[in-house]
Amino acid sequence: MIKKFDVIIVGGGPSGGQCARILSKKGHKVLLVEKHNSFEDNNFSSAGMTLAPLKEFDLPDTVVGSYWKGIDIQCSKKNYAWKSNKREGVVLDFGRLRQFLADEAVNNGAELLLGYKYYKKEYDGDAVIAHFQNSKTKEKISFKAKLLIDGTGPVRKVIYDDKNEEPELSIGTGIEYLIKVDDKTYNSCADKLVFFLGHKWAKNGYGWIFPMESNILKVGAGKIFVEDENQANISIKEDTLRVIEEFLELKEYELLDIHGGIIRYSPGINDTFYKNKVVAIGDAISAINPKGGEGIRYAMRSATVASKYIDTYLSEGKDEFDKYKKKWRSKHRISWRLSELSARKLYLKYSDSKIEERIGMYHSITNMQVLIDSLFEFKPGKIFHKIVLLYMMTAKLKLKKLFSKS
């Protein structure tokens, strides 16, 4: 006899955990399946964000690795710093976040299955059967549900049975070193996010240093637009080591972990949101900020939006998943596209001197809030407005000089 659930959520990341948390609280019978044996395994996300998601998703301090109140952008020649006298954001502990969401779901009555990898689905009347295999023992097990939720991230393993069904996807890749450092090195980065731009540090991409607790730093590099995946992986490893050895000037440190992964996303958010009793959430619908790679907030937000329509389907039998896609795209598509175009210019087209010039200009006309809006909130408008004003003032000065000479 196959055990039955209202919904099976495949993938225990931020989107899957948030979906399980919401639906179980509404009284639905939920199974959350995670392929790793622990939420500390594959703890890959750098997880830098503002304070807003803590309130938006009611997250406790226990999932916070550190708080930040400054942002530095280190270019090839100069460092540009934005500072605040108060906390502006957090670096989450990705493993503890996923564990918290899963624990909340279990406390609401959901069941959690660790160490089992999804490999196929089939249909039985109005139900769908999901098949899983234990990552170590190879034991196979199956469950039946009214709906499957694809929280498998960029692999989109559940929503698509064949790669040919996928939309055109762009590829990004990233790597991160988790290192333990001495007090002096840690204190130099303890309360800020440091980003690296320019050909010296990360040609056609960007790098970062994010602080965690207990003298631990996350140091990484990423490329958002990748053609040769193998070459990109070699490059980002070299970029990361350059930051550690040249910027931090470290010859000795304790390497705690190396993790990374591939991001695959649809430039126009043309993903399949729902098909044949499968609902996609998180990175499976390209819920990521293409400029900076931030994904946790948008993954959880997509799960929150999707859960409304999943609940309607389970409670009332109404299939309104077309509204889920329309709602998400109407809110995010234009700003997402602008962010992606901006990122393409910055990472692929600008020369090293152009990057330095642009960041220097941004630094001269923006404060911390405007920078946060641009990097984290999909709101480039304030910067564009300030740039227009700057160009108008420059043009007026030029005209004034021209007329004074005549």
C-alpha positions as a printed NumPy array, in Angstrom:
array([[  0.   ,   0.   ,   0.   ],
       [  1.442,   3.37 ,  -1.068],
       [  1.223,   6.075,   1.583],
       [ -0.877,   9.056,   0.493],
       [ -0.367,  12.779,   1.062],
       [ -2.145,  15.904,  -0.073],
       [  1.112,  17.301,  -1.385],
       [  4.697,  16.071,  -1.749],
       [  7.371,  18.753,  -1.811],
       [ 10.596,  17.652,  -3.502],
       [ 13.555,  19.659,  -2.231],
       [ 14.161,  21.064,   1.247],
       [ 15.647,  24.409,   0.213],
       [ 14.18 ,  27.797,   1.2  ],
       [ 11.287,  27.519,  -1.285],
       [ 10.439,  23.917,  -0.41 ],
       [ 10.72 ,  24.519,   3.32 ],
       [  8.599,  27.668,   3.158],
       [  5.948,  25.871,   1.096],
       [  5.85 ,  22.963,   3.558],
       [  5.661,  25.373,   6.477],
       [  2.663,  27.266,   5.013],
       [  0.664,  24.3  ,   3.723],
       [  1.13 ,  22.209,   6.872],
       [ -0.056,  25.148,   8.976],
       [ -3.223,  25.212,   6.888],
       [ -3.863,  21.6  ,   7.843],
       [ -2.814,  19.83 ,   4.667],
       [ -1.034,  16.483,   4.816],
       [  2.486,  17.346,   3.636],
       [  5.599,  15.294,   2.893],
       [  8.863,  17.247,   2.528],
       [ 11.651,  15.24 ,   0.86 ],
       [ 15.313,  16.34 ,   0.903],
       [ 17.991,  14.401,  -0.992],
       [ 20.746,  15.118,   1.544],
       [ 20.949,  13.367,   4.898],
       [ 21.285,  16.641,   6.787],
       [ 20.487,  20.288,   6.165],
       [ 24.131,  21.047,   6.931],
       [ 25.142,  19.107,   3.816],
       [ 25.728,  21.184,   0.678],
       [ 25.43 ,  24.389,   2.7  ],
       [ 26.113,  26.388,  -0.451],
       [ 24.357,  29.745,  -0.27 ],
       [ 26.233,  32.925,   0.637],
       [ 22.853,  34.163,   1.962],
       [ 23.446,  37.901,   2.202],
       [ 20.289,  40.002,   2.352],
       [ 18.619,  42.97 ,   3.994],
       [ 16.678,  42.921,   7.264],
       [ 13.306,  42.962,   5.49 ],
       [ 13.049,  39.178,   4.858],
       [ 13.364,  38.448,   8.59 ],
       [ 10.077,  40.266,   9.172],
       [  8.473,  39.23 ,   5.884],
       [  8.933,  35.517,   6.635],
       [  8.953,  35.689,  10.445],
       [ 12.474,  34.279,  10.777],
       [ 14.188,  34.039,  14.184],
       [ 17.636,  35.305,  15.153],
       [ 18.806,  31.685,  15.362],
       [ 19.086,  31.494,  11.557],
       [ 21.288,  34.611,  11.389],
       [ 25.019,  34.082,  10.958],
       [ 25.885,  37.773,  11.268],
       [ 24.538,  41.299,  10.82 ],
       [ 26.019,  43.923,   8.507],
       [ 25.754,  47.703,   8.32 ],
       [ 28.135,  48.549,   5.49 ],
       [ 28.811,  47.621,   1.868],
       [ 32.201,  47.902,   0.177],
       [ 32.726,  47.541,  -3.555],
       [ 36.361,  46.846,  -4.302],
       [ 37.272,  47.594,  -7.905],
       [ 40.623,  46.929,  -9.568],
       [ 42.062,  50.234,  -8.316],
       [ 39.869,  51.726,  -5.594],
       [ 37.545,  50.724,  -2.794],
       [ 34.146,  52.451,  -2.511],
       [ 32.422,  52.215,   0.862],
       [ 28.828,  52.844,   1.897],
       [ 28.345,  53.004,   5.661],
       [ 25.419,  53.129,   8.049],
       [ 25.247,  53.677,  11.788],
       [ 22.691,  50.897,  12.166],
       [ 22.171,  47.32 ,  11.066],
       [ 21.034,  47.109,   7.458],
       [ 21.07 ,  43.393,   6.766],
       [ 22.064,  39.856,   7.63 ],
       [ 24.071,  36.914,   6.404],
       [ 21.934,  33.868,   7.045],
       [ 23.215,  30.475,   8.078],
       [ 21.764,  28.548,   5.137],
       [ 21.737,  25.178,   6.898],
       [ 20.042,  26.537,  10.003],
       [ 17.462,  28.354,   7.86 ],
       [ 16.467,  25.166,   6.042],
       [ 16.39 ,  23.221,   9.314],
       [ 14.161,  25.861,  10.908],
       [ 11.655,  25.802,   8.048],
       [ 11.549,  21.998,   8.088],
       [ 11.123,  21.921,  11.877],
       [  8.245,  24.405,  11.647],
       [  6.545,  22.211,   9.047],
       [  7.02 ,  19.077,  11.172],
       [  5.637,  20.886,  14.218],
       [  2.576,  21.683,  12.099],
       [  2.11 ,  17.994,  11.287],
       [  4.188,  17.564,   8.113],
       [  6.448,  14.548,   7.592],
       [ 10.127,  14.936,   6.684],
       [ 12.137,  12.418,   4.668],
       [ 15.909,  12.962,   4.479],
       [ 18.432,  11.229,   2.247],
       [ 16.086,  10.291,  -0.598],
       [ 16.506,  11.499,  -4.175],
       [ 13.579,  11.913,  -6.556],
       [ 13.95 ,  10.009,  -9.84 ],
       [ 10.558,   9.783, -11.577],
       [  6.796,  10.263, -11.382],
       [  3.758,   8.51 , -12.828],
       [  0.03 ,   9.072, -12.737],
       [ -2.773,   7.031, -11.196],
       [ -6.148,   8.562, -12.015],
       [ -6.405,  11.9  , -10.208],
       [ -3.248,  11.233,  -8.205],
       [  0.451,  11.406,  -8.966],
       [  3.   ,   8.901,  -7.663],
       [  6.518,  10.1  ,  -6.868],
       [  9.4  ,   7.631,  -6.737],
       [ 12.51 ,   8.162,  -4.592],
       [ 15.766,   6.345,  -3.973],
       [ 17.965,   6.434,  -0.883],
       [ 21.234,   8.173,  -1.697],
       [ 23.311,   5.592,   0.219],
       [ 21.423,   2.293,   0.414],
       [ 19.713,   2.647,  -3.002],
       [ 16.446,   1.576,  -1.366],
       [ 13.442,   2.689,  -3.433],
       [ 10.226,   4.074,  -1.989],
       [  7.086,   5.65 ,  -3.476],
       [  4.351,   7.98 ,  -2.272],
       [  1.069,   9.195,  -3.749],
       [ -0.28 ,  12.75 ,  -3.661],
       [ -2.769,  15.147,  -5.196],
       [  0.081,  17.488,  -6.17 ],
       [  3.871,  17.453,  -6.452],
       [  5.901,  20.587,  -5.752],
       [  9.169,  21.042,  -7.641],
       [ 11.59 ,  22.649,  -5.206],
       [ 14.642,  21.05 ,  -6.836],
       [ 16.104,  24.392,  -7.869],
       [ 17.843,  25.006, -11.191],
       [ 17.774,  21.32 , -12.187],
       [ 13.941,  21.497, -12.422],
       [ 13.893,  17.755, -11.936],
       [ 10.17 ,  17.254, -11.297],
       [  8.409,  19.717, -13.602],
       [ 10.254,  18.501, -16.727],
       [ 10.578,  14.848, -17.693],
       [ 12.727,  15.744, -20.678],
       [ 15.348,  18.493, -21.054],
       [ 13.822,  19.337, -24.422],
       [ 10.757,  20.652, -22.582],
       [ 12.751,  23.379, -20.853],
       [ 12.721,  26.983, -22.112],
       [ 15.922,  28.612, -23.278],
       [ 18.082,  28.943, -20.178],
       [ 21.102,  31.046, -19.282],
       [ 23.757,  29.566, -17.026],
       [ 25.642,  30.965, -14.069],
       [ 28.093,  29.302, -11.739],
       [ 29.594,  30.096,  -8.362],
       [ 31.986,  28.785,  -5.749],
       [ 32.469,  29.69 ,  -2.098],
       [ 35.179,  28.935,   0.433],
       [ 34.223,  28.852,   4.094],
       [ 37.368,  29.833,   6.014],
       [ 38.248,  30.454,   9.64 ],
       [ 40.645,  33.377,  10.097],
       [ 42.522,  35.289,  12.785],
       [ 40.903,  38.099,  14.787],
       [ 42.528,  40.919,  12.818],
       [ 41.376,  39.592,   9.44 ],
       [ 37.89 ,  38.838,  10.693],
       [ 37.419,  42.244,  12.33 ],
       [ 38.342,  43.97 ,   9.067],
       [ 35.25 ,  42.371,   7.462],
       [ 33.027,  41.685,  10.47 ],
       [ 30.2  ,  44.174,   9.923],
       [ 30.017,  44.603,   6.154],
       [ 29.529,  42.889,   2.827],
       [ 32.477,  43.253,   0.465],
       [ 31.899,  42.831,  -3.281],
       [ 34.65 ,  42.624,  -5.891],
       [ 34.267,  44.02 ,  -9.401],
       [ 36.769,  44.666, -12.148],
       [ 39.145,  42.6  , -14.218],
       [ 41.714,  42.249, -11.446],
       [ 39.351,  40.399,  -9.137],
       [ 36.59 ,  38.872, -11.241],
       [ 36.523,  39.42 , -14.992],
       [ 33.007,  38.865, -16.397],
       [ 31.684,  38.253, -12.904],
       [ 31.988,  39.343,  -9.288],
       [ 33.389,  38.18 ,  -5.977],
       [ 32.429,  38.612,  -2.341],
       [ 33.396,  38.316,   1.308],
       [ 30.534,  37.822,   3.763],
       [ 31.099,  37.476,   7.527],
       [ 29.693,  34.722,   9.706],
       [ 30.053,  34.223,  13.438],
       [ 33.142,  32.839,  15.209],
       [ 35.802,  34.29 ,  12.898],
       [ 34.343,  32.579,   9.849],
       [ 34.252,  34.27 ,   6.441],
       [ 32.489,  33.251,   3.261],
       [ 34.717,  34.093,   0.298],
       [ 33.456,  33.375,  -3.174],
       [ 33.143,  34.288,  -6.826],
       [ 30.494,  33.866,  -9.467],
       [ 29.768,  34.347, -13.128],
       [ 26.182,  34.947, -14.17 ],
       [ 26.479,  34.5  , -17.95 ],
       [ 28.474,  31.37 , -18.765],
       [ 29.199,  29.722, -22.113],
       [ 32.017,  27.35 , -21.177],
       [ 31.081,  25.866, -17.803],
       [ 34.416,  24.113, -17.182],
       [ 36.465,  27.221, -17.949],
       [ 34.16 ,  29.33 , -15.778],
       [ 34.643,  26.973, -12.823],
       [ 38.433,  27.204, -13.16 ],
       [ 38.217,  30.997, -13.355],
       [ 36.009,  31.48 , -10.287],
       [ 38.27 ,  29.237,  -8.212],
       [ 41.255,  31.363,  -9.225],
       [ 39.294,  34.552,  -8.441],
       [ 38.366,  33.277,  -4.985],
       [ 41.924,  32.317,  -4.107],
       [ 43.136,  35.724,  -5.354],
       [ 40.804,  37.488,  -2.935],
       [ 41.998,  35.298,  -0.056],
       [ 45.698,  35.607,  -0.854],
       [ 45.956,  39.176,  -2.182],
       [ 43.077,  41.141,  -0.662],
       [ 42.938,  39.448,   2.74 ],
       [ 46.701,  38.766,   2.55 ],
       [ 46.275,  35.34 ,   4.094],
       [ 48.89 ,  32.645,   3.866],
       [ 47.399,  30.565,   6.643],
       [ 43.733,  29.907,   7.354],
       [ 41.514,  26.961,   8.2  ],
       [ 39.502,  25.766,   5.218],
       [ 36.179,  24.532,   6.602],
       [ 34.315,  23.832,   3.385],
       [ 34.183,  24.437,  -0.364],
       [ 30.797,  24.48 ,  -2.017],
       [ 29.222,  25.776,  -5.181],
       [ 26.787,  25.07 ,  -7.918],
       [ 25.171,  25.936, -11.195],
       [ 22.356,  28.453, -11.678],
       [ 20.109,  27.937, -14.699],
       [ 17.432,  30.532, -15.345],
       [ 15.095,  31.794, -18.037],
       [ 15.937,  35.418, -19.015],
       [ 12.273,  36.246, -19.618],
       [ 10.93 ,  34.072, -16.767],
       [  9.412,  31.774, -19.385],
       [  9.501,  28.748, -17.12 ],
       [  6.64 ,  26.316, -16.714],
       [  4.948,  27.173, -13.414],
       [  2.41 ,  24.332, -13.456],
       [  1.921,  21.187, -15.513],
       [  0.175,  17.871, -14.911],
       [ -0.205,  18.172, -11.124],
       [  3.296,  19.589, -10.646],
       [  3.838,  23.125,  -9.294],
       [  7.275,  24.732,  -9.676],
       [  8.709,  27.169,  -7.113],
       [ 12.007,  28.888,  -6.306],
       [ 14.87 ,  28.526,  -8.752],
       [ 12.694,  26.209, -10.855],
       [ 10.893,  29.403, -11.961],
       [ 14.038,  31.56 , -12.078],
       [ 13.308,  33.272,  -8.736],
       [ 16.735,  34.866,  -8.485],
       [ 18.212,  38.344,  -8.7  ],
       [ 20.436,  38.182, -11.82 ],
       [ 22.542,  41.201, -10.862],
       [ 23.777,  39.879,  -7.54 ],
       [ 22.666,  36.26 ,  -7.464],
       [ 20.404,  36.709,  -4.427],
       [ 17.863,  33.916,  -4.414],
       [ 16.649,  33.051,  -0.918],
       [ 14.184,  35.902,  -0.517],
       [ 12.662,  35.414,  -3.952],
       [ 12.552,  31.638,  -3.554],
       [ 10.604,  31.956,  -0.313],
       [  8.377,  34.63 ,  -1.796],
       [  7.543,  32.422,  -4.797],
       [  6.612,  29.605,  -2.417],
       [  4.36 ,  31.964,  -0.468],
       [  2.568,  33.041,  -3.652],
       [  2.284,  29.472,  -4.967],
       [  0.94 ,  28.182,  -1.632],
       [ -2.17 ,  30.321,  -2.011],
       [ -3.134,  28.54 ,  -5.228],
       [ -2.038,  25.133,  -3.933],
       [ -4.289,  25.624,  -0.902],
       [ -7.209,  26.581,  -3.172],
       [ -6.67 ,  23.452,  -5.259],
       [ -6.436,  21.151,  -2.236],
       [ -9.332,  22.746,  -0.33 ],
       [-11.768,  23.564,  -3.132],
       [-10.56 ,  21.578,  -6.142],
       [-10.055,  24.775,  -8.164],
       [ -7.184,  24.812, -10.657],
       [ -6.088,  28.473, -10.741],
       [ -2.384,  27.965, -11.332],
       [ -2.465,  30.173, -14.434],
       [ -3.058,  33.028, -11.977],
       [  0.065,  32.005, -10.063],
       [  2.204,  32.468, -13.178],
       [  0.5  ,  35.729, -14.174],
       [  0.84 ,  37.189, -10.691],
       [  4.522,  36.348, -10.382],
       [  5.439,  37.57 , -13.867],
       [  3.392,  40.76 , -13.62 ],
       [  5.214,  41.717, -10.42 ],
       [  8.74 ,  40.681, -11.34 ],
       [  9.241,  40.357, -15.085],
       [ 10.011,  43.981, -16.026],
       [ 12.23 ,  44.791, -13.038],
       [ 13.893,  41.377, -13.382],
       [ 14.64 ,  42.025, -17.046],
       [ 16.069,  45.474, -16.32 ],
       [ 18.267,  43.983, -13.625],
       [ 19.519,  41.31 , -16.012],
       [ 20.295,  43.813, -18.778],
       [ 22.161,  45.975, -16.272],
       [ 24.157,  42.942, -15.126],
       [ 25.046,  41.982, -18.706],
       [ 26.46 ,  45.446, -19.317],
       [ 28.414,  45.46 , -16.082],
       [ 29.861,  41.951, -16.309],
       [ 30.251,  41.406, -20.051],
       [ 30.567,  44.737, -21.86 ],
       [ 32.269,  47.226, -19.568],
       [ 36.023,  47.643, -19.648],
       [ 37.909,  47.708, -16.385],
       [ 38.156,  51.506, -16.502],
       [ 34.435,  51.781, -17.294],
       [ 33.543,  49.667, -14.247],
       [ 35.752,  51.865, -12.068],
       [ 34.173,  55.01 , -13.506],
       [ 30.598,  53.787, -13.018],
       [ 31.089,  52.561,  -9.452],
       [ 32.858,  55.811,  -8.604],
       [ 29.932,  57.78 , -10.009],
       [ 27.387,  55.652,  -8.124],
       [ 29.357,  56.196,  -4.937],
       [ 29.29 ,  59.958,  -5.4  ],
       [ 25.517,  60.212,  -5.925],
       [ 24.009,  57.434,  -3.78 ],
       [ 23.528,  56.668,  -0.116],
       [ 23.152,  53.27 ,   1.527],
       [ 19.377,  53.027,   0.981],
       [ 19.61 ,  53.751,  -2.741],
       [ 22.351,  51.138,  -3.098],
       [ 20.269,  48.583,  -1.191],
       [ 17.262,  49.305,  -3.419],
       [ 19.376,  48.671,  -6.502],
       [ 21.215,  45.542,  -5.302],
       [ 18.503,  43.783,  -3.317],
       [ 15.092,  45.207,  -4.121],
       [ 14.93 ,  45.271,  -7.955],
       [ 14.518,  49.062,  -7.739],
       [ 16.996,  50.76 , -10.076],
       [ 14.785,  53.822, -10.52 ],
       [ 16.382,  56.004,  -7.825],
       [ 19.846,  55.491,  -9.259],
       [ 18.635,  56.215, -12.793],
       [ 16.964,  59.386, -11.523],
       [ 20.144,  60.544,  -9.819],
       [ 22.223,  59.766, -12.914],
       [ 19.859,  61.806, -15.096],
       [ 20.116,  64.727, -12.673],
       [ 23.898,  64.43 , -12.644],
       [ 24.071,  64.487, -16.44 ],
       [ 21.705,  67.474, -16.562],
       [ 23.857,  69.387, -14.077],
       [ 26.993,  68.502, -16.046],
       [ 25.351,  69.622, -19.294],
       [ 24.299,  72.944, -17.712],
       [ 27.84 ,  73.599, -16.512],
       [ 29.21 ,  72.895, -19.981],
       [ 26.663,  75.241, -21.574],
       [ 27.412,  77.911, -18.997],
       [ 31.129,  77.704, -19.772],
       [ 30.41 ,  77.772, -23.509],
       [ 28.255,  80.925, -23.259],
       [ 30.709,  82.641, -20.934],
       [ 33.48 ,  82.162, -23.503],
       [ 31.303,  83.557, -26.3  ]])
